[in-house]
Amino acid sequence: MASGSAVISPAAIMAPNPIRICFKESKYEFLKALRFPIYFVSTVIVPLMFYVLFGLVMGRQSIGSVTAAAYLIPAYGTFGVMGASLFGTAAGLAGDRGMGWLVVKKASPMPTYAYFLAKLVMSMIFSTIDVLMLLVLGVAFGGVHIAPIAAMKLVLTLICGTVPFYSMGLAIGYFATPTSARAVINLF
């Protein structure tokens, strides 16, 4: 006769790893953003298009010893960081709030900070893609000569700039309605 006792594995008893949870939430937040082509176009392609138009095609003049192609890399890099941070955070948060998704997330055993950390990581990833693509375009087609250390400082500075715009996106996402969040973002 078989006994009715169940065997519980040690893995079932252990508490979930918060780092693993944050990593998975970030991964799925990034995949969710990739599934919306308008997000990718508005945050990555639009700054690149402006840079190609104003920095490469029309940017033959220089400001002192700095060419317009070199000058516009940090300018459009900032534009891309702002777009990735504000649209990725504010519009997503307002939409999740409007659909009741935040209530479901709070009811789940996932820590609340994992949701917000995932949005920050996703904004930083898209910001990094944008800045690196601008650097590649500038060096390859704009004749921009930048030292590797200076390029690394530029990338790190712009990526660190994600945090204040992400914070602004959190405020907009909480106070704006899902239908007005994009309009409020465009005001900024």
N, CA, C and O of each residue as an XYZ file, in Angstrom:
752
protein
N       0.823     -1.168      0.000
C       0.000      0.000      0.000
C       0.877      1.245      0.000
O       1.833      1.329      0.772
N       0.565      2.208     -0.853
C       1.361      3.418     -0.969
C       0.946      4.425      0.087
O      -0.224      4.515      0.458
N       1.895      5.155      0.546
C       1.591      6.175      1.557
C       1.080      7.440      0.865
O       1.369      7.677     -0.308
N       0.352      8.214      1.574
C      -0.242      9.430      1.026
C       0.637     10.652      1.205
O       0.191     11.760      0.907
N       1.833     10.506      1.667
C       2.680     11.683      1.880
C       3.334     12.119      0.571
O       3.714     11.289     -0.255
N       3.455     13.389      0.404
C       4.080     13.953     -0.792
C       5.501     14.374     -0.459
O       5.805     14.769      0.667
N       6.342     14.282     -1.436
C       7.729     14.691     -1.251
C       7.878     16.113     -1.784
O       7.526     16.385     -2.932
N       8.393     17.015     -0.961
C       8.590     18.403     -1.355
C      10.075     18.601     -1.602
O      10.914     18.302     -0.751
N      10.376     19.106     -2.773
C      11.785     19.319     -3.120
C      12.309     20.560     -2.402
O      11.533     21.450     -2.053
N      13.624     20.623     -2.180
C      14.201     21.810     -1.535
C      14.009     23.081     -2.356
O      13.925     24.173     -1.794
N      13.939     22.949     -3.668
C      13.742     24.133     -4.512
C      12.378     24.763     -4.288
O      12.224     25.976     -4.429
N      11.382     23.948     -3.939
C      10.038     24.472     -3.691
C       9.980     25.234     -2.382
O       9.127     26.106     -2.216
N      10.859     24.926     -1.459
C      10.859     25.584     -0.154
C      11.610     26.907     -0.201
O      11.277     27.829      0.544
N      12.614     27.019     -1.060
C      13.455     28.212     -1.117
C      12.657     29.414     -1.610
O      11.744     29.285     -2.425
N      13.017     30.566     -1.102
C      12.388     31.809     -1.541
C      12.895     32.157     -2.942
O      14.020     31.805     -3.296
N      12.083     32.840     -3.736
C      12.510     33.213     -5.084
C      13.673     34.212     -5.017
O      13.771     35.023     -4.095
N      14.530     34.126     -6.008
C      15.688     35.004     -6.090
C      15.260     36.348     -6.678
O      14.810     36.386     -7.823
N      15.385     37.460     -5.934
C      14.924     38.755     -6.454
C      15.698     39.227     -7.682
O      15.132     39.906     -8.539
N      16.971     38.882     -7.781
C      17.759     39.280     -8.955
C      17.224     38.569    -10.194
O      17.101     39.168    -11.263
N      16.910     37.290    -10.039
C      16.371     36.521    -11.163
C      15.002     37.063    -11.585
O      14.695     37.139    -12.775
N      14.199     37.433    -10.609
C      12.881     37.995    -10.910
C      13.028     39.307    -11.682
O      12.335     39.520    -12.677
N      13.920     40.183    -11.231
C      14.139     41.459    -11.912
C      14.676     41.240    -13.323
O      14.281     41.939    -14.257
N      15.576     40.272    -13.476
C      16.127     39.982    -14.798
C      15.021     39.510    -15.741
O      14.933     39.975    -16.877
N      14.184     38.592    -15.275
C      13.103     38.081    -16.131
C      12.103     39.184    -16.477
O      11.664     39.283    -17.623
N      11.744     40.001    -15.506
C      10.808     41.087    -15.763
C      11.398     42.074    -16.771
O      10.683     42.571    -17.640
N      12.698     42.362    -16.661
C      13.368     43.256    -17.608
C      13.391     42.645    -19.002
O      13.167     43.334    -19.997
N      13.661     41.365    -19.063
C      13.690     40.672    -20.357
C      12.329     40.758    -21.048
O      12.254     41.050    -22.241
N      11.270     40.507    -20.307
C       9.937     40.525    -20.905
C       9.465     41.941    -21.214
O       8.693     42.142    -22.152
N       9.912     42.916    -20.444
C       9.589     44.310    -20.737
C      10.269     44.732    -22.049
O       9.672     45.434    -22.864
N      11.513     44.300    -22.241
C      12.240     44.594    -23.479
C      11.563     43.918    -24.670
O      11.393     44.538    -25.720
N      11.179     42.657    -24.516
C      10.501     41.949    -25.602
C       9.158     42.582    -25.929
O       8.760     42.645    -27.092
N       8.457     43.054    -24.892
C       7.179     43.730    -25.110
C       7.392     45.001    -25.925
O       6.601     45.304    -26.819
N       8.453     45.745    -25.623
C       8.731     46.975    -26.370
C       9.110     46.670    -27.811
O       8.756     47.427    -28.715
N       9.823     45.578    -28.040
C      10.181     45.200    -29.410
C       8.964     44.812    -30.241
O       8.979     44.944    -31.464
N       7.924     44.341    -29.592
C       6.722     43.910    -30.321
C       5.881     45.083    -30.809
O       4.993     44.910    -31.643
N       6.162     46.279    -30.288
C       5.444     47.467    -30.731
C       6.362     48.265    -31.659
O       7.204     49.026    -31.184
N       6.209     48.098    -32.971
C       7.117     48.776    -33.901
C       7.090     50.298    -33.760
O       8.102     50.950    -34.016
N       5.964     50.874    -33.362
C       5.892     52.326    -33.245
C       6.808     52.821    -32.127
O       7.339     53.928    -32.217
N       7.004     52.023    -31.079
C       7.919     52.415    -30.006
C       9.350     52.436    -30.532
O      10.085     53.392    -30.285
N       9.747     51.402    -31.247
C      11.093     51.337    -31.794
C      11.323     52.466    -32.789
O      12.385     53.090    -32.788
N      10.337     52.732    -33.636
C      10.475     53.790    -34.642
C      10.593     55.147    -33.960
O      11.450     55.951    -34.326
N       9.740     55.409    -32.972
C       9.748     56.737    -32.349
C      10.957     56.960    -31.456
O      11.381     58.105    -31.298
N      11.527     55.925    -30.869
C      12.639     56.128    -29.956
C      14.003     55.943    -30.595
O      14.969     56.554    -30.138
N      14.121     55.136    -31.620
C      15.426     54.876    -32.221
C      15.519     55.450    -33.635
O      16.479     56.153    -33.950
N      14.555     55.166    -34.474
C      14.645     55.558    -35.882
C      14.493     57.066    -36.066
O      15.202     57.650    -36.886
N      13.592     57.713    -35.331
C      13.379     59.156    -35.518
C      14.636     59.969    -35.193
O      15.009     60.823    -35.999
N      15.310     59.752    -34.055
C      16.563     60.508    -33.846
C      17.622     60.212    -34.907
O      18.375     61.104    -35.298
N      17.681     58.969    -35.372
C      18.641     58.633    -36.428
C      18.290     59.348    -37.732
O      19.181     59.821    -38.438
N      17.010     59.427    -38.052
C      16.594     60.132    -39.273
C      16.943     61.617    -39.195
O      17.439     62.196    -40.161
N      16.679     62.230    -38.032
C      17.028     63.642    -37.869
C      18.535     63.843    -37.976
O      18.991     64.821    -38.568
N      19.306     62.925    -37.409
C      20.763     63.056    -37.488
C      21.246     62.908    -38.931
O      22.116     63.656    -39.379
N      20.688     61.959    -39.644
C      21.086     61.784    -41.046
C      20.736     63.039    -41.842
O      21.541     63.505    -42.649
N      19.555     63.584    -41.624
C      19.132     64.763    -42.373
C      19.952     65.997    -42.011
O      20.527     66.638    -42.891
N      20.012     66.335    -40.721
C      20.654     67.584    -40.316
C      22.150     67.445    -40.050
O      22.883     68.423    -40.193
N      22.619     66.269    -39.671
C      24.024     66.096    -39.364
C      24.856     65.628    -40.534
O      26.010     66.030    -40.685
N      24.277     64.781    -41.362
C      25.058     64.213    -42.465
C      24.756     64.874    -43.801
O      25.678     65.249    -44.526
N      23.480     65.022    -44.138
C      23.119     65.566    -45.449
C      23.298     67.078    -45.489
O      23.930     67.601    -46.407
N      22.753     67.780    -44.512
C      22.800     69.240    -44.528
C      23.890     69.804    -43.619
O      24.097     71.018    -43.602
N      24.574     68.975    -42.880
C      25.520     69.450    -41.877
C      26.944     69.571    -42.348
O      27.832     68.960    -41.752
N      27.202     70.326    -43.380
C      28.562     70.496    -43.884
C      29.294     71.660    -43.203
O      30.509     71.791    -43.352
N      28.580     72.492    -42.469
C      29.215     73.616    -41.809
C      29.818     73.171    -40.472
O      29.554     72.070    -39.987
N      30.621     74.044    -39.902
C      31.236     73.724    -38.615
C      31.090     74.901    -37.666
O      30.914     76.047    -38.079
N      31.167     74.583    -36.391
C      31.079     75.574    -35.331
C      32.465     75.620    -34.696
O      32.797     74.780    -33.860
N      33.256     76.582    -35.086
C      34.655     76.602    -34.655
C      35.386     75.448    -35.321
O      35.424     75.349    -36.547
N      35.961     74.582    -34.508
C      36.654     73.415    -35.064
C      35.798     72.152    -35.020
O      36.258     71.072    -35.391
N      34.552     72.289    -34.567
C      33.658     71.132    -34.428
C      32.671     71.125    -35.593
O      31.983     72.115    -35.844
N      32.610     70.012    -36.291
C      31.664     69.900    -37.401
C      30.250     69.686    -36.860
O      30.061     69.253    -35.723
N      29.275     69.995    -37.691
C      27.882     69.801    -37.287
C      27.588     68.327    -37.048
O      26.786     67.982    -36.180
N      28.235     67.461    -37.816
C      28.015     66.020    -37.635
C      28.474     65.578    -36.253
O      27.813     64.749    -35.627
N      29.592     66.111    -35.759
C      30.070     65.762    -34.417
C      29.227     66.434    -33.342
O      28.950     65.833    -32.304
N      28.820     67.669    -33.580
C      28.041     68.429    -32.607
C      26.659     67.823    -32.380
O      26.133     67.867    -31.268
N      26.077     67.262    -33.424
C      24.700     66.768    -33.323
C      24.594     65.355    -32.751
O      23.485     64.912    -32.451
N      25.706     64.631    -32.588
C      25.630     63.297    -31.975
C      25.114     63.383    -30.540
O      24.161     62.679    -30.209
N      25.704     64.220    -29.664
C      25.145     64.300    -28.309
C      23.757     64.938    -28.281
O      22.939     64.602    -27.424
N      23.482     65.864    -29.221
C      22.168     66.500    -29.236
C      21.070     65.493    -29.544
O      20.074     65.409    -28.825
N      21.254     64.731    -30.613
C      20.235     63.740    -30.957
C      20.319     62.505    -30.068
O      19.345     61.761    -29.950
N      21.465     62.282    -29.445
C      21.558     61.232    -28.425
C      20.678     61.567    -27.235
O      19.986     60.701    -26.700
N      20.706     62.834    -26.822
C      19.835     63.282    -25.731
C      18.373     63.174    -26.134
O      17.530     62.770    -25.332
N      18.079     63.529    -27.359
C      16.715     63.408    -27.884
C      16.242     61.950    -27.825
O      15.107     61.676    -27.436
N      17.112     61.028    -28.210
C      16.770     59.606    -28.161
C      16.604     59.089    -26.747
O      15.712     58.284    -26.480
N      17.459     59.546    -25.835
C      17.353     59.137    -24.428
C      16.042     59.646    -23.834
O      15.355     58.919    -23.115
N      15.703     60.885    -24.135
C      14.438     61.434    -23.641
C      13.252     60.636    -24.164
O      12.338     60.304    -23.409
N      13.270     60.329    -25.454
C      12.157     59.584    -26.047
C      12.025     58.191    -25.466
O      10.925     57.756    -25.128
N      13.147     57.489    -25.348
C      13.102     56.125    -24.807
C      12.633     56.126    -23.364
O      11.866     55.252    -22.959
N      13.083     57.092    -22.591
C      12.726     57.123    -21.175
C      11.283     57.573    -20.960
O      10.540     56.952    -20.200
N      10.897     58.635    -21.621
C       9.548     59.164    -21.399
C       8.471     58.275    -22.006
O       7.503     57.926    -21.330
N       8.628     57.904    -23.273
C       7.604     57.084    -23.911
C       7.567     55.681    -23.318
O       6.490     55.121    -23.117
N       8.725     55.114    -23.040
C       8.763     53.764    -22.478
C       8.193     53.677    -21.089
O       7.631     52.653    -20.703
N       8.335     54.752    -20.328
C       7.869     54.731    -18.948
C       6.458     55.295    -18.819
O       5.548     54.606    -18.357
N       6.281     56.540    -19.226
C       5.001     57.224    -18.986
C       3.846     56.583    -19.739
O       2.799     56.294    -19.159
N       4.041     56.364    -21.027
C       2.949     55.790    -21.812
C       2.644     54.361    -21.361
O       1.479     53.977    -21.254
N       3.684     53.582    -21.098
C       3.473     52.209    -20.638
C       2.818     52.141    -19.280
O       1.911     51.337    -19.066
N       3.265     52.977    -18.357
C       2.699     52.984    -17.011
C       1.247     53.456    -17.021
O       0.396     52.869    -16.352
N       0.967     54.506    -17.772
C      -0.418     54.993    -17.857
C      -1.330     53.942    -18.489
O      -2.464     53.751    -18.050
N      -0.831     53.268    -19.516
C      -1.627     52.206    -20.146
C      -1.850     51.032    -19.218
O      -2.956     50.499    -19.143
N      -0.801     50.623    -18.503
C      -0.936     49.514    -17.544
C      -1.894     49.881    -16.422
O      -2.678     49.047    -15.969
N      -1.828     51.133    -15.974
C      -2.749     51.588    -14.933
C      -4.186     51.569    -15.442
O      -5.096     51.138    -14.734
N      -4.384     52.039    -16.670
C      -5.726     52.111    -17.243
C      -6.357     50.747    -17.466
O      -7.571     50.596    -17.332
N      -5.543     49.749    -17.805
C      -6.069     48.397    -18.045
C      -6.172     47.575    -16.764
O      -6.691     46.459    -16.788
N      -5.683     48.115    -15.644
C      -5.727     47.367    -14.392
C      -4.570     46.394    -14.225
O      -4.588     45.551    -13.328
N      -3.577     46.506    -15.075
C      -2.455     45.581    -15.033
C      -1.607     45.788    -13.776
O      -1.024     44.832    -13.265
N      -1.532     47.005    -13.280
C      -0.759     47.253    -12.057
C      -1.398     46.575    -10.847
O      -0.694     46.127     -9.943
N      -2.710     46.500    -10.829
C      -3.391     45.808     -9.729
C      -3.050     44.318     -9.767
O      -2.818     43.708     -8.723
N      -3.021     43.741    -10.946
C      -2.661     42.333    -11.095
C      -1.216     42.117    -10.661
O      -0.912     41.142     -9.974
N      -0.327     43.019    -11.056
C       1.085     42.905    -10.678
C       1.255     42.998     -9.162
O       2.061     42.269     -8.583
N       0.500     43.891     -8.519
C       0.600     44.027     -7.060
C       0.069     42.788     -6.345
O       0.541     42.438     -5.262
N      -0.903     42.135     -6.948
C      -1.468     40.932     -6.332
C      -0.577     39.717     -6.523
O      -0.704     38.732     -5.796
N       0.318     39.780     -7.488
C       1.207     38.650     -7.740
C       2.340     38.648     -6.705
O       2.562     39.652     -6.029
N       3.047     37.539     -6.582
C       4.144     37.496     -5.609
C       5.404     38.233     -6.075
O       6.403     38.265     -5.357
N       5.362     38.816     -7.254
C       6.523     39.560     -7.748
C       6.704     40.830     -6.922
O       5.724     41.516     -6.633
N       7.940     41.155     -6.536
C       8.152     42.407     -5.807
C       7.812     43.610     -6.688
O       8.070     43.602     -7.892
N       7.237     44.632     -6.081
C       6.780     45.797     -6.834
C       7.933     46.492     -7.544
O       7.770     46.972     -8.665
N       9.094     46.549     -6.904
C      10.225     47.256     -7.502
C      10.698     46.600     -8.795
O      11.328     47.265     -9.617
N      10.414     45.323     -8.997
C      10.862     44.636    -10.219
C      10.191     45.239    -11.458
O      10.818     45.339    -12.513
N       8.939     45.635    -11.338
C       8.215     46.253    -12.450
C       8.884     47.563    -12.856
O       9.110     47.812    -14.040
N       9.198     48.394    -11.869
C       9.788     49.695    -12.151
C      11.246     49.572    -12.596
O      11.695     50.321    -13.464
N      11.966     48.653    -12.018
C      13.347     48.415    -12.431
C      13.394     47.913    -13.876
O      14.287     48.284    -14.639
N      12.438     47.077    -14.243
C      12.384     46.559    -15.617
C      12.153     47.685    -16.613
O      12.753     47.685    -17.687
N      11.308     48.629    -16.286
C      11.073     49.768    -17.178
C      12.327     50.629    -17.304
O      12.623     51.137    -18.386
N      13.070     50.796    -16.203
C      14.312     51.560    -16.260
C      15.353     50.851    -17.119
O      16.025     51.484    -17.933
N      15.487     49.545    -16.939
C      16.455     48.772    -17.727
C      16.096     48.827    -19.209
O      16.973     48.985    -20.057
N      14.812     48.696    -19.518
C      14.373     48.750    -20.909
C      14.684     50.124    -21.523
O      15.124     50.204    -22.670
N      14.458     51.188    -20.771
C      14.784     52.530    -21.261
C      16.279     52.684    -21.496
O      16.700     53.299    -22.476
N      17.076     52.124    -20.596
C      18.535     52.215    -20.744
C      19.034     51.410    -21.949
O      19.964     51.828    -22.638
N      18.421     50.278    -22.191
C      18.828     49.464    -23.350
C      18.531     50.200    -24.652
O      19.386     50.270    -25.535
N      17.327     50.746    -24.777
C      16.981     51.465    -25.999
C      17.799     52.741    -26.138
O      18.152     53.124    -27.253
N      18.107     53.403    -25.030
C      18.960     54.592    -25.078
C      20.361     54.227    -25.557
O      20.956     54.947    -26.358
N      20.883     53.111    -25.064
C      22.211     52.664    -25.481
C      22.238     52.345    -26.972
O      23.177     52.721    -27.674
N      21.219     51.659    -27.448
C      21.131     51.344    -28.881
C      21.136     52.625    -29.700
O      21.834     52.724    -30.709
N      20.359     53.595    -29.264
C      20.246     54.852    -29.992
C      21.583     55.595    -30.042
O      22.005     56.030    -31.113
N      22.245     55.742    -28.907
C      23.500     56.489    -28.852
C      24.595     55.780    -29.652
O      25.353     56.425    -30.376
N      24.675     54.469    -29.522
C      25.698     53.724    -30.260
C      25.465     53.807    -31.769
O      26.419     53.919    -32.539
N      24.210     53.753    -32.189
C      23.927     53.864    -33.628
C      24.263     55.263    -34.151
O      24.731     55.404    -35.281
N      24.027     56.297    -33.335
C      24.409     57.651    -33.735
C      25.919     57.769    -33.881
O      26.412     58.377    -34.831
N      26.652     57.185    -32.939
C      28.117     57.208    -33.028
C      28.605     56.482    -34.279
O      29.502     56.964    -34.970
N      28.021     55.337    -34.565
C      28.423     54.578    -35.753
C      28.140     55.386    -37.022
O      28.986     55.451    -37.914
N      26.965     55.996    -37.109
C      26.645     56.823    -38.280
C      27.607     57.994    -38.410
O      28.082     58.288    -39.507
N      27.900     58.666    -37.297
C      28.785     59.821    -37.336
C      30.196     59.458    -37.756
O      30.805     60.159    -38.564
N      30.719     58.370    -37.216
C      32.080     57.953    -37.554
C      32.138     57.409    -38.981
O      33.060     57.732    -39.731
N      31.167     56.593    -39.353
C      31.204     55.937    -40.664
C      30.892     56.894    -41.815
O      31.538     56.824    -42.861
N      29.918     57.780    -41.642
C      29.471     58.595    -42.769
C      29.669     60.092    -42.575
O      29.638     60.842    -43.551
N      29.871     60.544    -41.345
C      29.986     61.977    -41.091
C      31.400     62.472    -40.918
O      31.619     63.668    -40.727
N      32.371     61.566    -40.983
C      33.748     61.980    -40.807
C      34.080     62.423    -39.393
O      35.026     63.183    -39.185
N      33.309     61.953    -38.418
C      33.533     62.330    -37.023
C      34.713     61.531    -36.482
O      34.769     60.307    -36.605
N      35.651     62.252    -35.880
C      36.800     61.610    -35.238
C      36.656     61.833    -33.744
O      36.740     62.964    -33.265
N      36.439     60.752    -33.012
C      36.246     60.851    -31.567
C      37.108     59.792    -30.898
O      37.139     58.637    -31.322
N      37.797     60.198    -29.861
C      38.647     59.259    -29.126
C      37.770     58.225    -28.429
O      36.665     58.548    -27.993
N      38.244     56.993    -28.317
C      37.432     55.959    -27.655
C      37.021     56.320    -26.225
O      35.907     56.009    -25.804
N      37.906     56.968    -25.485
C      37.567     57.383    -24.114
C      36.459     58.430    -24.132
O      35.532     58.373    -23.324
N      36.554     59.377    -25.047
C      35.521     60.408    -25.166
C      34.184     59.796    -25.592
O      33.127     60.203    -25.111
N      34.239     58.826    -26.487
C      33.005     58.149    -26.914
C      32.380     57.394    -25.745
O      31.162     57.413    -25.568
N      33.225     56.723    -24.942
C      32.707     55.985    -23.791
C      32.103     56.946    -22.761
O      31.059     56.655    -22.176
N      32.761     58.090    -22.542
C      32.211     59.088    -21.614
C      30.875     59.626    -22.121
O      29.944     59.822    -21.340
N      30.785     59.862    -23.413
C      29.536     60.357    -23.995
C      28.411     59.347    -23.805
O      27.309     59.705    -23.390
N      28.695     58.090    -24.110
C      27.674     57.042    -23.970
C      27.246     56.922    -22.503
O      26.050     56.873    -22.214
N      28.200     56.875    -21.587
C      27.859     56.736    -20.162
C      27.085     57.946    -19.645
O      26.144     57.792    -18.865
N      27.468     59.135    -20.067
C      26.757     60.344    -19.638
C      25.315     60.322    -20.127
O      24.391     60.624    -19.371
N      25.128     59.966    -21.383
C      23.770     59.937    -21.914
C      22.936     58.825    -21.283
O      21.742     59.004    -21.042
N      23.555     57.684    -21.015
C      22.812     56.591    -20.383
C      22.430     56.973    -18.950
O      21.334     56.652    -18.493
N      23.324     57.650    -18.251
C      22.977     58.136    -16.902
C      21.850     59.162    -16.964
O      21.088     59.315    -16.009
N      21.747     59.868    -18.100
C      20.656     60.812    -18.293
C      19.306     60.139    -18.427
O      18.272     60.808    -18.402
N      19.303     58.834    -18.569
C      18.041     58.106    -18.626
C      17.284     58.227    -17.302
O      16.055     58.310    -17.297
N      18.001     58.238    -16.196
C      17.370     58.196    -14.867
C      16.453     59.393    -14.603
O      15.319     59.179    -14.173
N      16.883     60.658    -14.839
C      15.941     61.754    -14.569
C      14.725     61.755    -15.500
O      13.616     62.088    -15.082
N      14.943     61.382    -16.762
C      13.799     61.342    -17.677
C      12.881     60.168    -17.351
O      11.667     60.261    -17.534
N      13.443     59.080    -16.877
C      12.639     57.948    -16.404
C      11.788     58.389    -15.219
O      10.608     58.048    -15.136
N      12.386     59.145    -14.304
C      11.643     59.638    -13.137
C      10.514     60.569    -13.557
O       9.413     60.513    -13.009
N      10.797     61.422    -14.531
C       9.745     62.293    -15.054
C       8.646     61.460    -15.702
O       7.464     61.779    -15.573
N       9.031     60.398    -16.394
C       8.056     59.501    -17.006
C       7.187     58.809    -15.976
O       5.995     58.603    -16.206
N       7.776     58.445    -14.832
C       6.969     57.853    -13.752
C       5.906     58.829    -13.273
O       4.749     58.455    -13.079
N       6.303     60.082    -13.083
C       5.334     61.085    -12.620
C       4.222     61.284    -13.645
O       3.047     61.343    -13.285
N       4.587     61.387    -14.909
C       3.571     61.561    -15.951
C       2.675     60.329    -16.024
O       1.458     60.458    -16.155
N       3.259     59.147    -15.942
C       2.487     57.910    -16.029
C       1.493     57.743    -14.897
O       0.433     57.143    -15.080
N       1.828     58.269    -13.729
C       0.907     58.161    -12.598
C      -0.178     59.213    -12.609
O      -1.289     58.952    -12.150
N       0.115     60.403    -13.124
C      -0.856     61.486    -13.036
C      -1.664     61.688    -14.309
O      -2.738     62.286    -14.256
N      -1.183     61.212    -15.446
C      -1.908     61.374    -16.701
C      -2.803     60.157    -16.945
O      -2.512     59.051    -16.488
N      -3.864     60.379    -17.653
C      -4.729     59.262    -18.032
C      -4.085     58.518    -19.197
O      -3.212     59.068    -19.869
N      -4.498     57.284    -19.445
C      -3.897     56.538    -20.564
C      -4.045     57.234    -21.918
O      -3.173     57.105    -22.777
N      -5.135     57.963    -22.112
C      -5.334     58.632    -23.400
C      -4.561     59.945    -23.504
O      -4.238     60.381    -24.609
N      -4.263     60.579    -22.380
C      -3.570     61.870    -22.442
C      -2.068     61.762    -22.189
O      -1.362     62.761    -22.320
N      -1.559     60.590    -21.835
C      -0.142     60.457    -21.488
C       0.766     60.839    -22.654
O       1.757     61.541    -22.453
N       0.450     60.395    -23.858
C       1.302     60.711    -25.011
C       1.297     62.215    -25.314
O       2.324     62.775    -25.695
N       0.152     62.858    -25.147
C       0.089     64.310    -25.374
C       0.922     65.057    -24.340
O       1.612     66.019    -24.679
N       0.867     64.630    -23.100
C       1.670     65.275    -22.045
C       3.159     65.067    -22.313
O       3.960     65.979    -22.112
N       3.528     63.872    -22.766
C       4.936     63.584    -23.092
C       5.401     64.509    -24.207
O       6.503     65.054    -24.142
N       4.581     64.689    -25.215
C       4.952     65.547    -26.349
C       5.115     67.008    -25.930
O       5.863     67.748    -26.569
N       4.421     67.440    -24.859
C       4.623     68.778    -24.349
C       6.031     68.954    -23.812
O       6.625     70.023    -23.951
N       6.565     67.907    -23.200
C       7.920     67.975    -22.654
C       8.925     67.811    -23.772
O      10.131     67.838    -23.527
